[in-house]
Amino acid sequence: MGKVNLTLQPEIDNDAVDRVRKTLVKMGPYDELSISIESADAHQADRIFSCLDESGYQYQSRGSHDGKTYLINARMKPN
């Protein structure tokens, strides 16, 4: 099982969503994707969630302890 980290800054734009899509295509069934974005951009995370849903991934999100980062952890949904 591998872990892939993506940092999407300074904003969630089309390029950021494309980076997520390109990363998901390369991932194996047991890999985990960790996405970090600035907490100020957390309201834009819906585009990332939609991308994960469309690609068959389950995810959890949370804020960091210092409140500066919004984290999304994703894995492929089990069959």
N, C-alpha and C positions, 0 to 999 in steps of 0.2 A: 504494500500500500504506500503510495507516494503522497506527498503534500505539495500543493502548488499555491504560491502566494502572489496575489495581485494587489497593487496599490493604485487606486484610481484617483488621481489628483491633477489639476486643481478642481475639476468639476466633472459631473457625469454628463458627457456629451455623446454624440454618435460614435466618435472614436473610442471612447471608453467602453461602450456597449459592444462594439466590434471586437475589441480586445478580449472581452469576456467570451463572446461567441467562438472566437478562434481558439481560445484556451480550452473551452469545453469539448471541442471536437477532438483535441489531442489527448484528453483524459481517459484513463482506463476505468473499469467498473468499480474498483476499490480505492481509487484516488480521492483525495479530499481537496477542495478548493477553498482557500481563505482569501476573502476580498476585504480590503480596508479602504474606507473613504473618510474624508473629513466629516466630523459630526454636523457641521453647518450645512453639508450637502445631503444629509440623511433623508430629507424630504424628496430627493430625486431618486431614491433607491428603487422605486417602483419599476423603473425601466430595467434594472438589473434583475429584480424578482420575476418579471415577465419573461425575460430571457432564460432564466433558470427553469421556470415552469415549462416553457415551450421545449426545452431540451431534456426534460425528464429528470430534473434534479429536485431533491428536497433540501431545505435550508433552514438555518436558524440565524437570527440576527441579535446583536446586543451592542451596547455602548461600552467603551473602554472605561477603566476605573478612573482615569483622569478627565473623562468627558470630552476629549479632543478627537476621538476616533470612533467610527461606527463600523462594526465588524460583521461580515456575513460569512458563515461557514456552510458549504454545500457539498453534498454527495449525491451520486446517482441513486434514484429510487430503486429499491429492491424489486425484483420481478415477482 
